[in-house]
Amino acid sequence: MQNRFSTLTFLVVFITLFSSLFSLAQDKSKEATWIWYPGDFEVWLSNKMQVRRTEREAVFPPLWQYYSPYSLVTFQTEVAIPEPDEVKIYTEGSFQLLVDGAQIYGQPKSIKIPAGKHKISFKVYQQEVLPAIYIAGKYVKSDASWKVTNEDKLWIDENGKAQQSGTPWVPVGSWNFNTPESKPSEFKLTTKAWNAKKIEKIGTGKLVDFGKETFGYIKIHGLKGKGKVALYYGESREEALDSAKCETLDHLSFDGKQAETYTHNGSKAFRYVQVQADPTVKYDSISMLYEYLPLHNRGAFKSSDQLLNRIWDVSAYTMQLTSREFFIDGIKRDRWVWSGDAYQSYLMNYYLFFDSPSVERTLLALRGKEPVTAHINIIMDYSLYWFVGVYDYYLHTGDTKFIKTFYPRMKSLMDFCLKRRNQNGFLEPLEGDWVFIDWANGLPKTGEVSFEQMLLARSLEAMAVSAKIAGENEDQKQYEKLADDLKTKLFDVFWDKKENVMKHQRINGKMQDIVTRYANMFGIFFNYFNEDQKQSIKNKVLLNDTILKITTPYMRFYELEALCAMGEQDYVLKEMKDYWGGMLKEGATSFWEEYNPTKKGTEHLAMYGRPYGKSLCHAWGSSPIYLLGKYYLGVKPTAPGYSEYEIKPNLGGLQWMEGKVPTPKGEVAVYVSQSEIKVQSGEGEGKLIFESKIKPRTNSGTIVNLSKNKYQVTIQPGVAYQISYKTL
């Protein structure tokens, strides 16, 4: 008995010691990184980026409020180390250092921490950029385990009174700044050299053609002499040659003492550049530094239709160009972070890059900080897209940390939105609110608009899910009830029982006899309608040419998604080829802000009353990436983080298609022809659902008959499935 007890004691001690050593080894192996108050880097970077827009050398800043990083924050960690640790200290800002409550004087570059348990605290001040620290020791390292506070010990209750509370510690923010030299304040996008495809003599100057839409910095080589050089940029040849009306330009002056290679410090969007130089200035050639965020295309698509393949490729290139520090709208105009544009970029990102940090950065830049005094981008619907974007981020990534950290900012923004409801419980624009919906001539936007109420209902559902994740059970119940009540009211007021469609607008209690596509199509993929209602909307609204047509890729995105959700892939394929293929026929090398096939020639370049006002590279033009991945390859998550997912391929009239859809842990690869389906996945458990005229066969797994001609195979990670079948 004594021997057995001694042996058991030894095993317990050994396991405890091994676990401690393993834990220490894990701590030791953690990579140090720069850390900051969460959201502050994103706010600072977006401020810096969004003032770079210029129109003919005039700065054109955004239309909404700017926030600032907290200038004084405190970082803290608790450690248990087995031996003394020499810790190097790097900070952005001056600091006060406390170890176990005792102040360490001066601004040391390193400090020796003795073995044992310790509490380490850095209070950092930085006004110009943002306070940040990088701590590098053998065991003590700055990483995601640290906490931070902005020392805000006051909060305002619902009666507007200040209340005292404890210091709110929150998880730190970080990204990929993993060396002391890579300071957050010195972040820059990557650049690489690009040469011109063609140089053409134009009068006294030259027209430089880079072959396709691009973005970056002009370089002048072999530069000599004293005088001026003018650069006139154009997304089109016509714009670059129109020196009086082109949207962007630069006038450069040289004193004769400059280096022979000159790189302009202002980035621009262009395909063409007209160069006009004084006779006293000579140069050999013009090139550029292409600027980009180094993201890898993890998604892929290829099919039997070559035009569709080109559409996917140009969509991907458009997305690459507009994925920068954040997901922006257009690279010429506006170069800003718009919530509606960004929401679509998140979805396209999940089917192309699956870059989670870009989604987080953009969400945080848009949300800003407290207090909330206006809608995001001053647009009512853009505040609501923000909530839905957070929920979709959770669905695709499974990441709960973002919601837990920023739930208070979600709640305060929703409080702001709810306070702007009218006496009927509906959102209605107040002074300063912009109801956007879409660029469409004759689209009414005053009063109570059904589309806005539908977005609010979805946002409340997103808040209910987020409240549950954040552990706020009472909030969850409240948001669920608000969402249910609003949906009931939405149908009571706006659903026309006689016509079986959703009406658009009510003004002063009077329903307007207007039907538009917006609420009707969103209600389909929000799954707010039953099957009879969906069929009625499809026939009476979506396939009805008398209803106000959509000309922007922005809302074509949702219109085509609604049709795909109704199984109209054959119809949507033709629409995609006509619409995006139409832009390609007009010479597009990236997709545009707006396309109207009735316009001719230079009419395609004009917008906002300006001959070249239209953006010819706009993020919302990339939607085929999303549509082809989700509704043709048919891959979508059905549980957070792709722990469960669905593959429901639809050829839509194609002979064959193949592609990859990225997931948190890998890709789902799909090949579909009229007689064969191949699937291989690196993710969790998936359900392949398909229809077949004949009884299908599979090389692996079990085929389950769901209903007439409808079958299912459970997909396990790492297994290559090959199914023989025949399309209906």
N, C-alpha and C positions, 0 to 999 in steps of 0.2 A: 504494500500500500504506500509506504514511504517513498519507494523508488518511483512508483507511478506518479505520485504527487510531485516529486522532484523533476521528473521528466516533463510533466505538464507545465510546471513553473518555468522550466528552461525554455520550452517551446513558446510560452506566452512572452517571456522576456525577449527571446530571439525575434519573434514576429514583430513585437513593438519596436525593437531596435532597428530591424530591417525596414519597417514602415517609415520610421523617422529618417533613416538614411536615404530612403527612396524619395521621401518628401523633400529633403534638403537637396538631393540631386536634381529633383524637378525644379526647385526654386533656383538652384545654381544655373540650370540650363535655360531659364527664361531669358528672353532677349530684352535688353533695355530699350526704351523708346521715349521720345518726347511726349509729355502729357500736359493737358490744359483743362480748363473748365469746359465741360461738355457743351458743344454748340458754339463756343466762342471763336474757334478757328474758322468755322464755316461762315459765321457772321462777318468776321474780319475779311476773309478772302472774297466773299461775295461783294462786300462794299468796294474793295479794291478793283474787282473785275468789272462791275457793272457801270463804272464811270469811264470805261475805255471806249464806249460808243462815241463816234464823232460823225457829224454831217458837215462836209466841206470845211474841215478843221475846227468846227465849233464843237465843244464838249456837249453831249446830250445825256445828262444823268437820268436815272429812273424817276418814275412818277410817284413813288411811295416812300414811306418813312424808312430811314436808316437807323439801325441799332449799333451799339458799340460793345466790344468785349468788356468784361469786368476788369478794371485796372488793378485791383488788389484781391488776390485769392490766396487761400491756404491749402496746401497739399499735406496729406498725412498718411503714414503707414505704420503698421506694427510688425516687427520681425522677431524671429528667434534664430540666432545664428550659432554654429558650433565652435567658431573660432574668430579671432579679430578680423575685421574686414576693412581694407583700405578702399574708401568710396570716393570716386571722383564726382565733382559737382559742376554741372553746366546749367545756366539759367538764361532765360530771356527776361531780364529785369533784375533789380536789386532785391535782396532777400534777407529775412530774419530766419535763423536756423535754431530750432529747439530739439534737443535730444533728452528724452525722459523729463521734459519740462524745464530743463536748464538751458539758458541761452548760450550759444556758441558765438563769440564776438568776431567782428570783422566779416569779410566776404570770402571765406576760404574756398580754394579750388579743389581741396580734397579734405577728408576727415577720416580718422580711424575710429570705427565702431567696435567696442569690445564684445567678446562672446556673451551670449545670453539674450534675454528678451528686452526689446526696446521699442519706444514710441518715438518716431521721427517726424518732425513737422517743419515745413518750409512755408513761410508767408512771403509771397512774391509780389512786387509792384512793377508794373510796366504800363505806361500810358500810350506809347507810340504804336505798338503792335498788340500783342496779347501776352500775358504772363504764362510762361511755360518752363518746365524743368526736364533735365535729362540726368538721371542719377545712375552711375555705373560702378558697381562693386562686384565682388565675387558672389555675394549673397544678396546684398541690398541693391535693388534695381528699380527704376521707375517703370511701371507696367500697369496693366489694367486692374491690378488688385488695389491700387492706391485710391484714396478718397479725396474729395476736394470740396471746399465751400467758398462762397463769395461773402461770407460773414453777414448775410442778411438774416437778422434775428427777429425782424418784424414781418407781420403779414396783415392783410386787410380783410376783415370779416365781411359778411353779407350786408351789414349795416353801414359799411364804409368806415369802421373804426379800426385803428391799428391795435394789433394784439401782439404780446410778447411770446416768443417760442424759442426752443433750442436751436442751435446752429444746424442747418440742414446739410448733412454730408451726402454727396452724390458720387457715383462712379466717375472717374476721370474720362476725358476724351482723348483719343489718340488716333493715328492713322498709320502711315508707313515711314515715319521719320526715325529710323533705327540706328543712326550714328550721331555723334555729337555735332558733326559738321552740317548735317541736314536739318537745319533749324526750320521750324514751321514758317517763320516770317520770311524765309528766303525761298519758299516754294515757287517753282516754275514748271511749266509744261515742257515736254521733250521737244527737241527740234532736230531736223535733219535737212541736208542740202537737197534742193530740187533744181533742176535746170529747165530752162524754157524749151518748149517744143518747137516754136517758130518765132522768128523775129522779122517783122515787115517794116519797110521804110514808109512812113506816112508824112508827107510834106517835109517839114524841117525836123521832124522827130521820128520815133520808132514805136511800133505797136508790138508788145511782147505777149505771146500767147503761151500759157502753161498747159494747154491741152484739155483741161477740165477745171471745174470749180475747185478752189483750194483756199488755204488760209495760212498766213504767216508774215514774214518780214522780207521786204525787198533788199537785195544786195546789189551793189554796183561795184564792178571789178575794173581795175586799171584806171581809177579815177584820178584825173589831173586837172589843174587849172583852178581859176577863181571865178565864181559866178553862181548862177542859180539853176536848179533842176526841178522841174515840176513833174509829179507823178499823178496820173488820172486813172483811178481803178474802175474796173467794170466786171460785173458778173456776166455781162454780155459784151460783145464787140461794140454794139451801138453805144452802150453806156461809157465805155472807156474812151471812145472817140469824141464824146460830147463833153468837152472840157467845161462848158458853161453850166451843165445840168447834172453831171455825174454825182452820185451820192457821197463818195469819199475821194479825197485827194490829199496830197502833201506837197508843200513848197519847201525845198531844201536850199540852204545857202552854204557855200564853201569858200574858205579864205585862201585856198592854195596850199595850206600847210597840212591838210588832212591826209590820212593814210590812203593808200591806193585801193584798199578794199573797204567799202563803207556798208554797214548794215543798219538799216533804219530801225529805230527803237519802237515804232508803232505798228502793231499787227493789224492786218486788214484781210477782208475776204475779197477774192477776185478770181477771175480766170485770165483776164486781159489787163495789161497796164500800158497806158500811153506815156512815153517818156519824152519830154521836151527839155532840152538843155541849152543854156546860153552858148554862143559860139566859142566863148572863152573856156568852156568846160568840156573835157574830152573823157571818154570812157570806152572800155573794150567790150564789156558784155553785162547783161543783167541776169541774175538768178534770184533764188529766194531761199529762206529757211522755212520749211514747212513745220508748223507747230501743232502738236497733238498730244492727247492723253493716251499713253501706251496701253490700250486694251486689246485683248485677243478675241477674235471672232470664234466663240465656242459653238454658236449655232450655225447651221448650214442648211441649204435647200437647193435641190436640183431636180429637174423634171423633164418630161418629154417635150415640153413647150419652151422653145428657145427665148421667145419674148418674155415669158414669165420669169425665166432664169435671169435675164437682164434686169427685169424689174426688181427682183430680190437683190441682185448685186448692187444696183444703184441705191436702193433703199439702205443697204448696209453701209455704203459709203457716205450717204447723207447722215446716217446715225453716227458714224465715226467723226464726221466734221463737227457735229453739234454736241458731241460728248466731250466737254472740256473740263475746266475746274468743277463745273456743274453741268447738268443737262440744260442747255439754253435753247432759245427758240430758233433764231437764225444767226448765221455768222457775219452777215453784213448788217442786218437790221432785225432784231434790236440788240442782240448780244446781251440780253437780260435773262433773268430767271423768272419765267412766268409759270404759275402753278398749273394752269390748264395744259400748256404745252408739255411741262415736265411730267405730268401724270401719264401722258401717252408715252413719253420716253421711258418711264419706269417699266411699262408693260413691254415695250419693244426690247428694252435692255434684257428682260428675263428670257427672251428668245434669241438674243444675239450674244451679249457679253456675259450676262448674269454677274454684273459687278455690283455687289451690295454696297461698298463704300460710296459709290457715286450716288446711289439712291439716298443713303443717309445724309450725305453732305447737302444734297439738293433740298431734301425735306427740312433740314435745320436752317439752311439759308433762307428759305421761304418763310418759315415760322417766325424767325427773329426771336425777340425776347419780350419781357413784360415792360409796360402794360400793353394790352391790346387796345388800340384806338381806332383801327380801321380794318376792313377785310384785307386778306392777303392780296397784294397787287391792286388794292382798292376795288376788287371785283368780287361780288357776292358768290358767284358759282365757283370761283377759284379758291375761296376758303373751304368750300365743301369738297372739292376735288382733293384737297390736302388730307382730309380725314380718310377718304377712301384709299388714297395712296399709302397711308400708314398701314391700313388693314391688308392691302394687297402685298405690301412688303413682308408682313408677318406670314401670310399664306404661302408665299413663294420661298421664303428663306427659313421660316421657323424661328427666327430670332425674337426672343422676348425681351432682351436687355434694352433695346431701343425704346420699346413701349414703357417698360418699368422706369427708365431714366427720365423720359420726357412726357410721361403722363400728365404731370401738372400743367405743362404747356398745352397739351391737347385739351385739357379740361377748361383752362381759361379762355382758349379760343372758342370752344363750344359755348361757354357761358356768354361770350360776346355775341355769337350768332343767335342764340336763343332770346337774348334781350332785344334783338331787332325784329322779332316777330310782331305782327299786328294783333288786334283784338280777336281775330279769328284763329290765331295760332299759326298763321302762314308768314313766311318771309316775304317782305315787300320792300323795294328799295327806298331807303331814307336818303336824306341829303348827303352827298359824298359817296354814295354807293353806285357802282357801275355794274349793271347786269349785262354781261357780254353774250353768252350763249354761243354766238357764231357771227362771222361777218356775212350778213345776208341783207340785201336790199328789201325793205318792207317788212322786216321781222319785228312785231310788236314786243316791247320789253317792259312796259309799265304795269302797275297793279300787281295782282297775284298771278304768277306764272307757274303753271303746273310743273314745268321742268325743274324749277328751283326747289319746289317742295319735294320732288322725287329725290333730288340730290341730298336734301336735308335728311330725308328718311334714311337713305343709305349711310349718311354720315353718322346718324344716331346709332345705327346698327354697328358701325365700326367702333364707335365709342363704347358700346356695351361690351364688345369683345375685348377691347383694350382695358376697360375697367376690371374685367375678370382677371386678365393677365396681371394687372397692377395690384390685385388683391383688394380692390375697392368694391365690395359686394353691394353696398347700398347704391353706389353710383350705377353699377351694372343694372340693378332692378329699375332705377329711375330712367336710364336711357332705353332699356327695352320697352318700358311702358310708353315713353314719349314716341318711340319709333312706331309702335303698334297703333297708337292713337292717331298719329299723323298719316299713316297709310290708310287707315279707315276714313279719315277726313278727306284725304286726297281723292279717293274713289267716290265718296259721297258727293263731292263738289264738282270734280272735273270729268268723271266718267260719264259719257253720254250713253245711257242704256238703250236708246233707240238706235243710234248709229253704231254702237259698239266700238267706239274710239275714245281716246283721251283728248278733251278740249285743251286749248292752249292757255287761256287767259280769262281772269275775272277782274273787273274794275268796279269799285264801289258797290260790290255785291251783285253786279250784273254780269252774267256769263256772256262772253263774246263768242260769236259764231265763227270761230277760227280753229282750224286743225293744222298742226304742224307736225313734223317728224320727230321732234326732239324728245319729249316725254314718252311718246309711243315707242320709240326704238330703245330708249334706256330701260323702260319697264320690261322689255323682252329679256335682255341679258341680266337684268337685276332679278329676273324671275318673279316679278310682281303680278304677272297676268296668268290666268289659266290658259289651257290649250285653245279653247274656243276664242278667247279674247286675242290671243297671239295670232291665230289664223285671220281673224277679222282685221287686225292692224296690218298684217302683212299685205293683204289684198287691197284694203281701202286706203292705206297710208303709204307704206314703203314701196309698193309696186304701182302706185297711182301717180302718174305724171302731172296731174292737176294740182297736187299738193306742192307748196313752195319747195323748189329743188335746192339741193346742197351743192355748192361749188368749191368749198374748201376741203383739202385733204383732212383737216381737223375733224370735221363732222362726218365726212365720208368714212372715216375710221369706224365710228359708232354705227352708222347706217349699215355698213357691210358686215360688221360684227353681228348686229341683230339678225340680218338675213342668214348669216352662217349658223347662228344659234337655232334658226328655224330649218336648217338642212338645205338651204338654197345655194350650196357651193357651186353648182353649175352656173347659175346666174351670176354669182359674185365673181367667178373666174373671168367671165366675159366683161364684167364691169371693171375689174382691175386692169385687164388688158386694154380696154378702151381708154380708161382714165389715166393711169400711170403710163401706159404705152403711148397715149397721146402726147404726154410731155416728152417722152423719148423721141417721138417723131419731130417735135419742135426743137430738138437738139439739146435737151436737158442732160447734164452730166451729174446733177443732183436734183432732188425733187423740191418743188416750189411751195410757197405759202398758199397759193391759190391757182387753180387752173379752170378756165372756162373754154371748152372746145369751140365755142362760137366766135371767139376772138381770133384775130389774124395778126401775123407779123409782130411789130413792136407793141401792139396792144397788150401782148402777154407780159410785157415788162413793167407796165404802169400799175400804180395802186396809190391810194390816199391822195389823189390829185397830182401826183408827181410822175414824170415819164419813166423813172427807174425806181419807183418806191417799193415795188414788190421784192420780197426776198426770194431768190432762186435757190436757196438752200435752207429749208425749214424743217425742223425736227418732226413736225407732225406730218410731213410727207412720207415718212418711212413705215407707215402702218402695214404694208404687205408682209413685213417680217413677222409681225404678231399674228396676222390673219392666217398666213401659211403654216406657221408653227402650231398654233392652237386649234385651228379648224380644218386644216387639210392633213398635215401629219397627225393632228388630233391629240396632242399631248398637253395635259393641264394637271396641276396639283388638285387633289380633292381633300387633302389634309395638310396642315402646316409643314413647310419644309420638304415637300414631296415624300413624306413618310408613307403616304398613299397617293396614287395618281391614276389618271385614266389615259388610255391611248385609244382614240376613236377615229381612225383614219377615214378620209373621204376624198376620193380622187377628183371629184368635181368635173369630170369629163377628160381628165388627163389619162394618158396611156400608162404612165408610171411616174413615181416621184420617190425621192429619198432625201433624208436629212437628219440633222441632230438637233435636239432641244436640250440646252444646258440645265443642270440642276445643282443644288448645293454640293453634291458629292461626285458629280460626273456628268454624263450625258445619257439621254435616251435616244438611241439610233433606230430609225424606222425606214424600211423600204417597202413600198406598196406598188404592185402592178395589178392587172385585172384578174390574175390567177394566183398571186403569191404575196404573202406578207412576211417580212423578216423584222424581228425586234431583238435588240440587246440593250440592257440597261445597267447602269452602275448605281442605281438608286434603290429605294425601298420597294414595297410591294405594289405592283401596278395591275390594272385590269385592262386587258386588250379586248375591245368590244367591236365587233364587225358583223356585216351581213353577207350571206352567201346563198346562191341558188342551189348549190349542192352541199352535201354533208362534208364539212372541212376535215382535214387531217393535219396533225402537228407532229414534229419530231421530238417535242418535249412538252411536259405539262399535260393538263387535261382540258379538253374542250367541253364546255357546259352549254347546253341549249337553253337560252333565256326565253325565247318565244319563236314564232314562225320565222325562219330564215335569219334569226339573230343569235349570235354566239359570243361566248366569253372565254378567254384564257387568262389565268393568273400568271403574271410575269414576276419572276424572282431575279434579283440582281446577279449579274455575271453569267447568266445562261443565254445561249443563242437560240432563239425560237424561229422556226421556219414553218409557216402554215400554208397549206394548199387549199384554195377556195375558188369561187367564181362570183364575180360581182353581179349584183342584181341588174 
